[in-house]
Amino acid sequence: MYDIEHCRCGEFGTYWTICDACGHMEKGYNSCRNRHCPGCNNIARRRWITRSCYGT
């Protein structure tokens, strides 16, 4: 439960993205990557459903 509660809020580290054109910096937060976390597995779940239903 700790992983899910602290997902994307700095507990698991941060990273910076920098625009090549203007140099604008934006801070991002690492995810917990827990398989039970709805935020981390939402994309993977959608891909799995699409492959299962449509065979792609």
N, CA, C, O and CB atoms as a CASP TS submission, in Angstrom:
PFRMAT TS
TARGET T0000
AUTHOR 0000-0000-0000
METHOD Language model
MODEL 1
PARENT N/A
ATOM      1  N   MET     1       0.823  -1.185   0.000  1.00  0.00           N
ATOM      2  CA  MET     1       0.000   0.000   0.000  1.00  0.00           C
ATOM      3  C   MET     1       0.878   1.264   0.000  1.00  0.00           C
ATOM      4  O   MET     1       0.488   2.295  -0.548  1.00  0.00           O
ATOM      5  CB  MET     1      -0.942  -0.010   1.212  1.00  0.00           C
ATOM      6  N   TYR     2       2.045   1.174   0.610  1.00  0.00           N
ATOM      7  CA  TYR     2       2.958   2.330   0.655  1.00  0.00           C
ATOM      8  C   TYR     2       3.290   2.808  -0.754  1.00  0.00           C
ATOM      9  O   TYR     2       3.255   4.006  -1.034  1.00  0.00           O
ATOM     10  CB  TYR     2       4.259   1.971   1.412  1.00  0.00           C
ATOM     11  N   ASP     3       3.614   1.863  -1.643  1.00  0.00           N
ATOM     12  CA  ASP     3       3.973   2.223  -3.014  1.00  0.00           C
ATOM     13  C   ASP     3       2.863   3.011  -3.694  1.00  0.00           C
ATOM     14  O   ASP     3       3.116   4.051  -4.301  1.00  0.00           O
ATOM     15  CB  ASP     3       4.289   0.973  -3.823  1.00  0.00           C
ATOM     16  N   ILE     4       1.651   2.521  -3.592  1.00  0.00           N
ATOM     17  CA  ILE     4       0.519   3.151  -4.268  1.00  0.00           C
ATOM     18  C   ILE     4       0.221   4.531  -3.682  1.00  0.00           C
ATOM     19  O   ILE     4      -0.090   5.468  -4.418  1.00  0.00           O
ATOM     20  CB  ILE     4      -0.721   2.260  -4.166  1.00  0.00           C
ATOM     21  N   GLU     5       0.316   4.652  -2.371  1.00  0.00           N
ATOM     22  CA  GLU     5       0.040   5.940  -1.731  1.00  0.00           C
ATOM     23  C   GLU     5       1.064   7.008  -2.095  1.00  0.00           C
ATOM     24  O   GLU     5       0.734   8.193  -2.131  1.00  0.00           O
ATOM     25  CB  GLU     5       0.000   5.770  -0.229  1.00  0.00           C
ATOM     26  N   HIS     6       2.294   6.606  -2.363  1.00  0.00           N
ATOM     27  CA  HIS     6       3.361   7.560  -2.630  1.00  0.00           C
ATOM     28  C   HIS     6       3.783   7.609  -4.095  1.00  0.00           C
ATOM     29  O   HIS     6       4.818   8.189  -4.422  1.00  0.00           O
ATOM     30  CB  HIS     6       4.547   7.231  -1.784  1.00  0.00           C
ATOM     31  N   CYS     7       3.003   7.013  -4.965  1.00  0.00           N
ATOM     32  CA  CYS     7       3.324   6.982  -6.390  1.00  0.00           C
ATOM     33  C   CYS     7       3.279   8.388  -6.971  1.00  0.00           C
ATOM     34  O   CYS     7       2.328   9.137  -6.747  1.00  0.00           O
ATOM     35  CB  CYS     7       2.351   6.058  -7.147  1.00  0.00           C
ATOM     36  N   ARG     8       4.306   8.732  -7.711  1.00  0.00           N
ATOM     37  CA  ARG     8       4.425  10.005  -8.426  1.00  0.00           C
ATOM     38  C   ARG     8       4.334  11.231  -7.517  1.00  0.00           C
ATOM     39  O   ARG     8       3.743  12.248  -7.881  1.00  0.00           O
ATOM     40  CB  ARG     8       3.356  10.090  -9.476  1.00  0.00           C
ATOM     41  N   CYS     9       4.927  11.117  -6.334  1.00  0.00           N
ATOM     42  CA  CYS     9       4.936  12.290  -5.447  1.00  0.00           C
ATOM     43  C   CYS     9       6.327  12.543  -4.862  1.00  0.00           C
ATOM     44  O   CYS     9       6.448  13.239  -3.854  1.00  0.00           O
ATOM     45  CB  CYS     9       3.920  12.104  -4.311  1.00  0.00           C
ATOM     46  N   GLY    10       7.361  11.998  -5.466  1.00  0.00           N
ATOM     47  CA  GLY    10       8.721  12.290  -5.056  1.00  0.00           C
ATOM     48  C   GLY    10       9.394  11.238  -4.185  1.00  0.00           C
ATOM     49  O   GLY    10      10.613  11.273  -4.018  1.00  0.00           O
ATOM     50  N   GLU    11       8.646  10.323  -3.637  1.00  0.00           N
ATOM     51  CA  GLU    11       9.245   9.296  -2.779  1.00  0.00           C
ATOM     52  C   GLU    11      10.181   8.366  -3.559  1.00  0.00           C
ATOM     53  O   GLU    11      11.118   7.810  -2.986  1.00  0.00           O
ATOM     54  CB  GLU    11       8.147   8.475  -2.107  1.00  0.00           C
ATOM     55  N   PHE    12       9.933   8.196  -4.851  1.00  0.00           N
ATOM     56  CA  PHE    12      10.714   7.275  -5.665  1.00  0.00           C
ATOM     57  C   PHE    12      11.673   8.001  -6.599  1.00  0.00           C
ATOM     58  O   PHE    12      12.191   7.416  -7.550  1.00  0.00           O
ATOM     59  CB  PHE    12       9.794   6.390  -6.468  1.00  0.00           C
ATOM     60  N   GLY    13      11.903   9.262  -6.324  1.00  0.00           N
ATOM     61  CA  GLY    13      12.851  10.044  -7.104  1.00  0.00           C
ATOM     62  C   GLY    13      12.168  10.953  -8.108  1.00  0.00           C
ATOM     63  O   GLY    13      10.959  10.880  -8.329  1.00  0.00           O
ATOM     64  N   THR    14      12.967  11.799  -8.697  1.00  0.00           N
ATOM     65  CA  THR    14      12.461  12.772  -9.668  1.00  0.00           C
ATOM     66  C   THR    14      13.332  12.751 -10.914  1.00  0.00           C
ATOM     67  O   THR    14      14.418  12.172 -10.924  1.00  0.00           O
ATOM     68  CB  THR    14      12.421  14.196  -9.058  1.00  0.00           C
ATOM     69  N   TYR    15      12.839  13.388 -11.950  1.00  0.00           N
ATOM     70  CA  TYR    15      13.602  13.563 -13.172  1.00  0.00           C
ATOM     71  C   TYR    15      13.219  14.901 -13.789  1.00  0.00           C
ATOM     72  O   TYR    15      12.176  15.467 -13.460  1.00  0.00           O
ATOM     73  CB  TYR    15      13.352  12.391 -14.168  1.00  0.00           C
ATOM     74  N   TRP    16      14.054  15.399 -14.673  1.00  0.00           N
ATOM     75  CA  TRP    16      13.805  16.675 -15.338  1.00  0.00           C
ATOM     76  C   TRP    16      13.734  16.454 -16.837  1.00  0.00           C
ATOM     77  O   TRP    16      14.526  15.699 -17.400  1.00  0.00           O
ATOM     78  CB  TRP    16      14.902  17.709 -14.990  1.00  0.00           C
ATOM     79  N   THR    17      12.789  17.111 -17.477  1.00  0.00           N
ATOM     80  CA  THR    17      12.749  17.142 -18.932  1.00  0.00           C
ATOM     81  C   THR    17      13.071  18.574 -19.350  1.00  0.00           C
ATOM     82  O   THR    17      12.569  19.538 -18.771  1.00  0.00           O
ATOM     83  CB  THR    17      11.345  16.668 -19.494  1.00  0.00           C
ATOM     84  N   ILE    18      13.915  18.688 -20.362  1.00  0.00           N
ATOM     85  CA  ILE    18      14.375  20.001 -20.810  1.00  0.00           C
ATOM     86  C   ILE    18      14.064  20.153 -22.297  1.00  0.00           C
ATOM     87  O   ILE    18      14.418  19.295 -23.106  1.00  0.00           O
ATOM     88  CB  ILE    18      15.901  20.185 -20.540  1.00  0.00           C
ATOM     89  N   CYS    19      13.408  21.239 -22.642  1.00  0.00           N
ATOM     90  CA  CYS    19      13.074  21.541 -24.029  1.00  0.00           C
ATOM     91  C   CYS    19      14.353  21.912 -24.779  1.00  0.00           C
ATOM     92  O   CYS    19      15.126  22.756 -24.324  1.00  0.00           O
ATOM     93  CB  CYS    19      12.025  22.691 -24.114  1.00  0.00           C
ATOM     94  N   ASP    20      14.568  21.278 -25.926  1.00  0.00           N
ATOM     95  CA  ASP    20      15.754  21.570 -26.734  1.00  0.00           C
ATOM     96  C   ASP    20      15.686  22.956 -27.364  1.00  0.00           C
ATOM     97  O   ASP    20      16.721  23.581 -27.597  1.00  0.00           O
ATOM     98  CB  ASP    20      15.918  20.520 -27.822  1.00  0.00           C
ATOM     99  N   ALA    21      14.496  23.433 -27.638  1.00  0.00           N
ATOM    100  CA  ALA    21      14.341  24.709 -28.326  1.00  0.00           C
ATOM    101  C   ALA    21      14.525  25.911 -27.393  1.00  0.00           C
ATOM    102  O   ALA    21      15.269  26.839 -27.714  1.00  0.00           O
ATOM    103  CB  ALA    21      12.978  24.772 -28.977  1.00  0.00           C
ATOM    104  N   CYS    22      13.848  25.895 -26.238  1.00  0.00           N
ATOM    105  CA  CYS    22      13.875  27.088 -25.385  1.00  0.00           C
ATOM    106  C   CYS    22      14.567  26.872 -24.040  1.00  0.00           C
ATOM    107  O   CYS    22      14.834  27.838 -23.325  1.00  0.00           O
ATOM    108  CB  CYS    22      12.474  27.560 -25.142  1.00  0.00           C
ATOM    109  N   GLY    23      14.859  25.627 -23.688  1.00  0.00           N
ATOM    110  CA  GLY    23      15.533  25.353 -22.430  1.00  0.00           C
ATOM    111  C   GLY    23      14.615  25.275 -21.227  1.00  0.00           C
ATOM    112  O   GLY    23      15.093  25.165 -20.097  1.00  0.00           O
ATOM    113  N   HIS    24      13.295  25.328 -21.444  1.00  0.00           N
ATOM    114  CA  HIS    24      12.341  25.218 -20.339  1.00  0.00           C
ATOM    115  C   HIS    24      12.527  23.873 -19.641  1.00  0.00           C
ATOM    116  O   HIS    24      12.635  22.833 -20.291  1.00  0.00           O
ATOM    117  CB  HIS    24      10.878  25.375 -20.850  1.00  0.00           C
ATOM    118  N   MET    25      12.561  23.908 -18.311  1.00  0.00           N
ATOM    119  CA  MET    25      12.740  22.692 -17.523  1.00  0.00           C
ATOM    120  C   MET    25      11.454  22.360 -16.783  1.00  0.00           C
ATOM    121  O   MET    25      10.796  23.236 -16.221  1.00  0.00           O
ATOM    122  CB  MET    25      13.909  22.849 -16.529  1.00  0.00           C
ATOM    123  N   GLU    26      11.108  21.078 -16.794  1.00  0.00           N
ATOM    124  CA  GLU    26       9.912  20.621 -16.110  1.00  0.00           C
ATOM    125  C   GLU    26      10.262  19.400 -15.263  1.00  0.00           C
ATOM    126  O   GLU    26      10.885  18.454 -15.744  1.00  0.00           O
ATOM    127  CB  GLU    26       8.782  20.292 -17.123  1.00  0.00           C
ATOM    128  N   LYS    27       9.854  19.436 -14.003  1.00  0.00           N
ATOM    129  CA  LYS    27      10.157  18.371 -13.063  1.00  0.00           C
ATOM    130  C   LYS    27       9.078  17.297 -13.135  1.00  0.00           C
ATOM    131  O   LYS    27       7.887  17.603 -13.205  1.00  0.00           O
ATOM    132  CB  LYS    27      10.278  18.925 -11.630  1.00  0.00           C
ATOM    133  N   GLY    28       9.503  16.041 -13.119  1.00  0.00           N
ATOM    134  CA  GLY    28       8.578  14.920 -13.115  1.00  0.00           C
ATOM    135  C   GLY    28       8.917  13.977 -11.977  1.00  0.00           C
ATOM    136  O   GLY    28      10.035  13.988 -11.461  1.00  0.00           O
ATOM    137  N   TYR    29       7.966  13.176 -11.594  1.00  0.00           N
ATOM    138  CA  TYR    29       8.146  12.248 -10.480  1.00  0.00           C
ATOM    139  C   TYR    29       8.066  10.808 -10.966  1.00  0.00           C
ATOM    140  O   TYR    29       7.209  10.464 -11.780  1.00  0.00           O
ATOM    141  CB  TYR    29       7.093  12.500  -9.389  1.00  0.00           C
ATOM    142  N   ASN    30       8.959   9.976 -10.464  1.00  0.00           N
ATOM    143  CA  ASN    30       8.972   8.571 -10.832  1.00  0.00           C
ATOM    144  C   ASN    30       7.778   7.847 -10.223  1.00  0.00           C
ATOM    145  O   ASN    30       7.280   8.209  -9.157  1.00  0.00           O
ATOM    146  CB  ASN    30      10.280   7.913 -10.387  1.00  0.00           C
ATOM    147  N   SER    31       7.338   6.821 -10.928  1.00  0.00           N
ATOM    148  CA  SER    31       6.210   6.035 -10.453  1.00  0.00           C
ATOM    149  C   SER    31       6.693   4.871  -9.595  1.00  0.00           C
ATOM    150  O   SER    31       7.886   4.571  -9.555  1.00  0.00           O
ATOM    151  CB  SER    31       5.378   5.520 -11.633  1.00  0.00           C
ATOM    152  N   CYS    32       5.764   4.228  -8.918  1.00  0.00           N
ATOM    153  CA  CYS    32       6.119   3.119  -8.033  1.00  0.00           C
ATOM    154  C   CYS    32       6.339   1.821  -8.798  1.00  0.00           C
ATOM    155  O   CYS    32       7.062   0.944  -8.325  1.00  0.00           O
ATOM    156  CB  CYS    32       5.038   2.921  -6.991  1.00  0.00           C
ATOM    157  N   ARG    33       5.728   1.684  -9.968  1.00  0.00           N
ATOM    158  CA  ARG    33       5.819   0.494 -10.816  1.00  0.00           C
ATOM    159  C   ARG    33       5.282  -0.754 -10.133  1.00  0.00           C
ATOM    160  O   ARG    33       5.659  -1.872 -10.482  1.00  0.00           O
ATOM    161  CB  ARG    33       7.249   0.263 -11.228  1.00  0.00           C
ATOM    162  N   ASN    34       4.410  -0.560  -9.169  1.00  0.00           N
ATOM    163  CA  ASN    34       3.768  -1.681  -8.492  1.00  0.00           C
ATOM    164  C   ASN    34       2.660  -2.225  -9.392  1.00  0.00           C
ATOM    165  O   ASN    34       1.891  -1.449  -9.959  1.00  0.00           O
ATOM    166  CB  ASN    34       3.200  -1.251  -7.100  1.00  0.00           C
ATOM    167  N   ARG    35       2.573  -3.535  -9.526  1.00  0.00           N
ATOM    168  CA  ARG    35       1.592  -4.101 -10.450  1.00  0.00           C
ATOM    169  C   ARG    35       0.159  -3.902  -9.999  1.00  0.00           C
ATOM    170  O   ARG    35      -0.763  -4.093 -10.792  1.00  0.00           O
ATOM    171  CB  ARG    35       1.852  -5.559 -10.632  1.00  0.00           C
ATOM    172  N   HIS    36      -0.054  -3.522  -8.745  1.00  0.00           N
ATOM    173  CA  HIS    36      -1.397  -3.280  -8.237  1.00  0.00           C
ATOM    174  C   HIS    36      -1.803  -1.817  -8.309  1.00  0.00           C
ATOM    175  O   HIS    36      -2.956  -1.486  -8.031  1.00  0.00           O
ATOM    176  CB  HIS    36      -1.495  -3.756  -6.822  1.00  0.00           C
ATOM    177  N   CYS    37      -0.891  -0.949  -8.672  1.00  0.00           N
ATOM    178  CA  CYS    37      -1.152   0.486  -8.709  1.00  0.00           C
ATOM    179  C   CYS    37      -2.005   0.831  -9.935  1.00  0.00           C
ATOM    180  O   CYS    37      -1.612   0.525 -11.061  1.00  0.00           O
ATOM    181  CB  CYS    37       0.179   1.281  -8.729  1.00  0.00           C
ATOM    182  N   PRO    38      -3.155   1.459  -9.733  1.00  0.00           N
ATOM    183  CA  PRO    38      -4.004   1.787 -10.876  1.00  0.00           C
ATOM    184  C   PRO    38      -3.378   2.821 -11.808  1.00  0.00           C
ATOM    185  O   PRO    38      -3.634   2.792 -13.011  1.00  0.00           O
ATOM    186  CB  PRO    38      -5.336   2.292 -10.391  1.00  0.00           C
ATOM    187  N   GLY    39      -2.578   3.716 -11.287  1.00  0.00           N
ATOM    188  CA  GLY    39      -1.934   4.721 -12.130  1.00  0.00           C
ATOM    189  C   GLY    39      -0.831   4.140 -12.996  1.00  0.00           C
ATOM    190  O   GLY    39      -0.711   4.493 -14.169  1.00  0.00           O
ATOM    191  N   CYS    40      -0.037   3.264 -12.437  1.00  0.00           N
ATOM    192  CA  CYS    40       1.092   2.693 -13.175  1.00  0.00           C
ATOM    193  C   CYS    40       0.655   1.651 -14.193  1.00  0.00           C
ATOM    194  O   CYS    40       1.262   1.535 -15.257  1.00  0.00           O
ATOM    195  CB  CYS    40       2.079   2.074 -12.212  1.00  0.00           C
ATOM    196  N   ASN    41      -0.368   0.908 -13.888  1.00  0.00           N
ATOM    197  CA  ASN    41      -0.773  -0.177 -14.770  1.00  0.00           C
ATOM    198  C   ASN    41      -1.946   0.147 -15.666  1.00  0.00           C
ATOM    199  O   ASN    41      -2.431  -0.734 -16.375  1.00  0.00           O
ATOM    200  CB  ASN    41      -1.102  -1.360 -13.969  1.00  0.00           C
ATOM    201  N   ASN    42      -2.417   1.370 -15.660  1.00  0.00           N
ATOM    202  CA  ASN    42      -3.545   1.738 -16.497  1.00  0.00           C
ATOM    203  C   ASN    42      -3.235   1.561 -17.978  1.00  0.00           C
ATOM    204  O   ASN    42      -4.053   1.013 -18.716  1.00  0.00           O
ATOM    205  CB  ASN    42      -3.949   3.169 -16.221  1.00  0.00           C
ATOM    206  N   ILE    43      -2.066   2.015 -18.424  1.00  0.00           N
ATOM    207  CA  ILE    43      -1.690   1.894 -19.832  1.00  0.00           C
ATOM    208  C   ILE    43      -1.466   0.430 -20.197  1.00  0.00           C
ATOM    209  O   ILE    43      -1.936  -0.028 -21.239  1.00  0.00           O
ATOM    210  CB  ILE    43      -0.422   2.720 -20.130  1.00  0.00           C
ATOM    211  N   ALA    44      -0.758  -0.299 -19.354  1.00  0.00           N
ATOM    212  CA  ALA    44      -0.507  -1.715 -19.628  1.00  0.00           C
ATOM    213  C   ALA    44      -1.812  -2.499 -19.679  1.00  0.00           C
ATOM    214  O   ALA    44      -1.974  -3.392 -20.510  1.00  0.00           O
ATOM    215  CB  ALA    44       0.423  -2.312 -18.564  1.00  0.00           C
ATOM    216  N   ARG    45      -2.740  -2.164 -18.792  1.00  0.00           N
ATOM    217  CA  ARG    45      -4.029  -2.853 -18.778  1.00  0.00           C
ATOM    218  C   ARG    45      -4.796  -2.586 -20.064  1.00  0.00           C
ATOM    219  O   ARG    45      -5.384  -3.506 -20.632  1.00  0.00           O
ATOM    220  CB  ARG    45      -4.862  -2.414 -17.565  1.00  0.00           C
ATOM    221  N   ARG    46      -4.800  -1.347 -20.532  1.00  0.00           N
ATOM    222  CA  ARG    46      -5.495  -1.015 -21.780  1.00  0.00           C
ATOM    223  C   ARG    46      -4.890  -1.754 -22.961  1.00  0.00           C
ATOM    224  O   ARG    46      -5.619  -2.248 -23.821  1.00  0.00           O
ATOM    225  CB  ARG    46      -5.453   0.491 -22.033  1.00  0.00           C
ATOM    226  N   ARG    47      -3.568  -1.837 -23.013  1.00  0.00           N
ATOM    227  CA  ARG    47      -2.908  -2.574 -24.098  1.00  0.00           C
ATOM    228  C   ARG    47      -3.282  -4.050 -24.056  1.00  0.00           C
ATOM    229  O   ARG    47      -3.541  -4.658 -25.095  1.00  0.00           O
ATOM    230  CB  ARG    47      -1.379  -2.414 -24.008  1.00  0.00           C
ATOM    231  N   TRP    48      -3.310  -4.622 -22.866  1.00  0.00           N
ATOM    232  CA  TRP    48      -3.649  -6.035 -22.712  1.00  0.00           C
ATOM    233  C   TRP    48      -5.075  -6.293 -23.168  1.00  0.00           C
ATOM    234  O   TRP    48      -5.338  -7.279 -23.856  1.00  0.00           O
ATOM    235  CB  TRP    48      -3.468  -6.480 -21.255  1.00  0.00           C
ATOM    236  N   ILE    49      -5.999  -5.414 -22.791  1.00  0.00           N
ATOM    237  CA  ILE    49      -7.393  -5.584 -23.192  1.00  0.00           C
ATOM    238  C   ILE    49      -7.527  -5.462 -24.704  1.00  0.00           C
ATOM    239  O   ILE    49      -8.246  -6.240 -25.331  1.00  0.00           O
ATOM    240  CB  ILE    49      -8.292  -4.548 -22.492  1.00  0.00           C
ATOM    241  N   THR    50      -6.840  -4.495 -25.286  1.00  0.00           N
ATOM    242  CA  THR    50      -6.903  -4.323 -26.739  1.00  0.00           C
ATOM    243  C   THR    50      -6.363  -5.555 -27.461  1.00  0.00           C
ATOM    244  O   THR    50      -6.971  -6.014 -28.428  1.00  0.00           O
ATOM    245  CB  THR    50      -6.116  -3.077 -27.164  1.00  0.00           C
ATOM    246  N   ARG    51      -5.250  -6.088 -27.014  1.00  0.00           N
ATOM    247  CA  ARG    51      -4.686  -7.302 -27.637  1.00  0.00           C
ATOM    248  C   ARG    51      -5.611  -8.486 -27.458  1.00  0.00           C
ATOM    249  O   ARG    51      -5.776  -9.287 -28.378  1.00  0.00           O
ATOM    250  CB  ARG    51      -3.309  -7.627 -27.043  1.00  0.00           C
ATOM    251  N   SER    52      -6.220  -8.611 -26.282  1.00  0.00           N
ATOM    252  CA  SER    52      -7.081  -9.748 -26.006  1.00  0.00           C
ATOM    253  C   SER    52      -8.370  -9.697 -26.831  1.00  0.00           C
ATOM    254  O   SER    52      -8.827 -10.714 -27.352  1.00  0.00           O
ATOM    255  CB  SER    52      -7.411  -9.801 -24.523  1.00  0.00           C
ATOM    256  N   CYS    53      -8.932  -8.525 -26.939  1.00  0.00           N
ATOM    257  CA  CYS    53     -10.223  -8.381 -27.631  1.00  0.00           C
ATOM    258  C   CYS    53     -10.100  -8.315 -29.142  1.00  0.00           C
ATOM    259  O   CYS    53     -10.948  -8.838 -29.865  1.00  0.00           O
ATOM    260  CB  CYS    53     -10.924  -7.150 -27.147  1.00  0.00           C
ATOM    261  N   TYR    54      -9.040  -7.669 -29.617  1.00  0.00           N
ATOM    262  CA  TYR    54      -8.930  -7.414 -31.047  1.00  0.00           C
ATOM    263  C   TYR    54      -7.816  -8.186 -31.717  1.00  0.00           C
ATOM    264  O   TYR    54      -7.666  -8.124 -32.937  1.00  0.00           O
ATOM    265  CB  TYR    54      -8.727  -5.968 -31.281  1.00  0.00           C
ATOM    266  N   GLY    55      -7.036  -8.910 -30.940  1.00  0.00           N
ATOM    267  CA  GLY    55      -5.973  -9.738 -31.505  1.00  0.00           C
ATOM    268  C   GLY    55      -4.861  -8.960 -32.174  1.00  0.00           C
ATOM    269  O   GLY    55      -4.237  -9.463 -33.108  1.00  0.00           O
ATOM    270  N   THR    56      -4.594  -7.734 -31.714  1.00  0.00           N
ATOM    271  CA  THR    56      -3.525  -6.943 -32.323  1.00  0.00           C
ATOM    272  C   THR    56      -2.305  -6.939 -31.462  1.00  0.00           C
ATOM    273  O   THR    56      -1.301  -6.321 -31.818  1.00  0.00           O
ATOM    274  CB  THR    56      -3.975  -5.528 -32.574  1.00  0.00           C
TER
END
